[in-house]
Amino acid sequence: MSTCSVSKGCFVFKPESKKRKLSSPADYFCEGNNDSEDSELRFNTCQLLWKRIKSETEQLQEDFNKKLFDNLIRFLRQSHSNFWPPIILGVNVTDHDLTFKSLSEALQEDVTPFVVSLRSKECPGIKHLLQKLMAQLMDCHTDADSSEEGECSKAFPNRMHCSASSLTEWYRNITKDVKKKDTDTPCKNQEILSRHWEPPPVVVIFKDMESFTTKVLQDFIIIISQCIHEFPLVLIFGIATSPMIIHKLLPHSVSSLLCIELFQSLSCKDHLSTVIDKLLLTSHFPFKLGEKVLQVLINIFLYHDFSVQNFIKGFQLSLLEHFYSQPLSVLCCDLEESMKRVKFLSHSQCENIRRLPSFRRFVESQASKKQTDLLTDDASLKEETKALLQNLHTYHENYVLILRCLHTFTSSLPNYPLGKQIRELHCACLEKKVWETEEYESAIQLVRMLAKEELIANLKKCVEIITSSSAKCLGSCTEKLEEYLGQFKNLEAAADDQEETASSLKEIQKKTDLYRLQKTLLEMKESRRLKKLTKFEMLRFEVVDFIDSLVRSYLAPPEMQTLYEVMYFSVASTVCEHLNAAPRVAIHTALNNPYFYLKNEALESDTGCISNTAPDICIAYKLHLECGRLINLVDWLEAFSTVVTAADQNSTEKDQMEEIIHTRFIRAVSELEFLGFIKPTKQKTDHVARLTWGSC
């Protein structure tokens, strides 16, 4: 921009108006990623796949809750109005909100529009409980007309005047229109309540019963019981521990006012097994978890929170990290779509394929001519990639089917050598060749001793598992299993063996001499050792050997498959970094090196130095590391003041800042005490005790 004027003056040039370009999620997805090629396509594939997974998990949650909610609503229909059904939800507290939300929606749909959810932290006293109850009840009818709102305000003019009588008056006003059957123009309340019960009860859900104050629960139940005929009420309590908590919180005089029925939700372990079965042990979703990542998520579930929702979030994190960090994840999609995408792979993507460890291992096993083509010709590489992707999808289909068949045989064995849940067997197969483990050998030995009825039942289950899928390559396996079933059906018991055993027992009963008895037993043992196997035993061994051959053929670890990196996420360290919090290490890093988080150039300093530009708490923390078990506050303050005023040479200003520095020091010490690094001590009044060891 310039001007041709020769006169002096002030010229204003307004900048060109440009619309700010809004960054899309895909831009953040590829930001900082060196391999940004196909980043938008990878992001879209990730989003589409997550939508499908989310829809599947939500449907599972709905199916799990449906049976519980149906039983609860059926009980409501058959019971008197003054009852109290507790629900045992287990210790996975983080999942309870979703369950109670679904329960509220189900009750509002079929039972009553008046559903209230309360938490213990919102109701420290009976007054707060009644206020919260009335506030939520009034919000149930935000669609009502102004006259109804006026009626509600008359019945409930002030939150401080909440009582059982005001609740009764509100309920009478809100439902009186329903009783006017002969009115020409039905009001909104009648339209709202007509599809519910008459009269509709008020359902109050106490989400965390164990956390409520005992007196609050007792007072509320006693107060409401006085007006139950005018104000029908249903209390639903969520219990995370045991039903015995009812008798600990409520005396008999209070619990006798209630009609109690217990409902049990599905075990969180069973819920997790079903989620893993639907998300990982299926060919519908191409994305898979490696053994270490899956084990990290399962350990967090079993040893920390028992939360299936957190497990799903960890699965989502793994999905996002895989598509973000792996450029070839663009091929992690349905088989037909991946075949189309292979055709449009760029040369750099072909080089990414060549750099994969599994592909390099595959190339080394080929002839020299084919090796040259795969390493130099992109067209040959793409054709081979299609075939390898097809093999990988086939491997997944066969793996899941044979895994289920093996679990059928081993899930009921004594001591469960390969685990009781299929997820345990799946982790064992992901880790190594399962047939080389001692647990597998022990399981096979036990399977070889199965009774005829149990063996036949397991074979029938295996036939159902394989025939229910569309896997074509296992058709011969189905025919072989059905052949074994036919042989068992036509097999007759060996009557000669039974007669021989019976005669031997009679011989033992006749002989009372100890020497002859011992001799007879030795002869029976020798005859059994030399006795030939029965037809059933021979057929049983043949069946077990066939199952063992299937395991060795189809349950190889995914690392042995070429291009497994396209679909498997195996970086467990990334998952641990995000999900397995280490607060002590993070706090020490932040206090000892604030530049690590703040990224302020002024905070960069040599190791061991204390910068006066660092936050006060960081200065106080570094100084306290140089002290022993007891820290003199006066010495600590002097050292703190020396560091803070190190760059200021003006003594006058130092005197003026003394009180401010003292205040800053007190605040920093208080923050360190809050974080648990120090505590007051009675040994010396002007000292504090250090609570940490070493430099961390």
Secondary structure, DSSP 8 states (H G I E B T S, - for coil): ------S-----------------HHHHHHTT-S--TTHHHHHHHHHHHHHHHHHHHHHHHHHHHHHHHHHHHHHHHHS-SSBB-EEE--S-GGGHHHHHHHHHHHHHHHT-S-EEEE-GGG-SSHHHHHHHHHHHHHHTTTTS-HHHHHHHHHHSS-GGG--HHHHHHHHHHHHHHHH-TT-SS--HHHHHHTTS-SS--EEEEES-GGGS-HHHHHHHHHHHHTTTTTS-EEEEEEESS-TTHHHHHS-HHHHTTS-B--EE---HHHHHHHHHHHHTSSSS---EE-HHHHHHHHHHIIIII--HHHHHHHHHHHHHHHHHH-GGGGG-S-HHHHHHHHHT--HHHHHHHHH-HHHHHHHHTS-HHHHHHHHH-HHHHHHHHHHHHHHHHHHHHHHHHHHHHHHHHHTTSTT-TT-SSHHHHHHHHHHS-GGGSHHHHHHHHHHTT--HHHHHHHHHHHHHHHHTS--STTHHHHHHHHHHHHHHHH----HHHHHHHHHHHHHHHH---HHHHHHHHHHHHHHHHHS---HHHHHHHHHHHHHHHHHHHH---GGGSTTGGGTEE--HHHHHHHHS--HHHHHHHHHH-THHHH--GGG---TT---TTS-HHHHHHHHHHTS-SEEEHHHHHHHHHHHHTTT---HHHHHHTHHHHHHHHHHHHHHHHHHTSEEE-SS-TTEEEE---TT-
